[in-house]
Amino acid sequence: MATFEIKTKHAINVQGEYVDAGLSVQVSSMFSNPFDEADKIHKAFLRVHDIDLKPEGYLSPGYLEYKTL
């Protein structure tokens, strides 16, 4: 199982809240690409930062980047 660090690529506006580039969470996945389990990324951002990226469509490689830890 791999652990990934997921970061925001750019500054974004999420439901009126400014989110700076580089805000990150860590998720574990059995897949080599963590976006295969986007729901884990969604839940991690909610749990750690109380930010809901899903309704705005920010749960994609266009807005987020990842690296293996």
Long-range contacts (C-beta under 8 A, 24 or more apart in sequence): 1-28, 1-29, 1-30, 2-28, 2-29, 2-30, 2-32, 2-68, 2-69, 3-27, 3-28, 3-68, 3-69, 4-28, 4-29, 4-34, 4-66, 4-67, 4-68, 4-69, 5-66, 5-67, 5-69, 6-34, 6-41, 6-44, 6-64, 6-65, 6-66, 7-64, 7-65, 7-66, 8-58, 8-63, 8-64, 9-62, 9-63, 9-64, 9-65, 10-63, 12-56, 12-58, 12-63, 14-51, 14-52, 14-53, 14-56, 14-58, 15-52, 15-55, 15-56, 17-51, 19-51, 23-49, 23-51, 25-49, 26-69, 34-66, 35-59, 35-60, 35-61, 35-64, 35-66
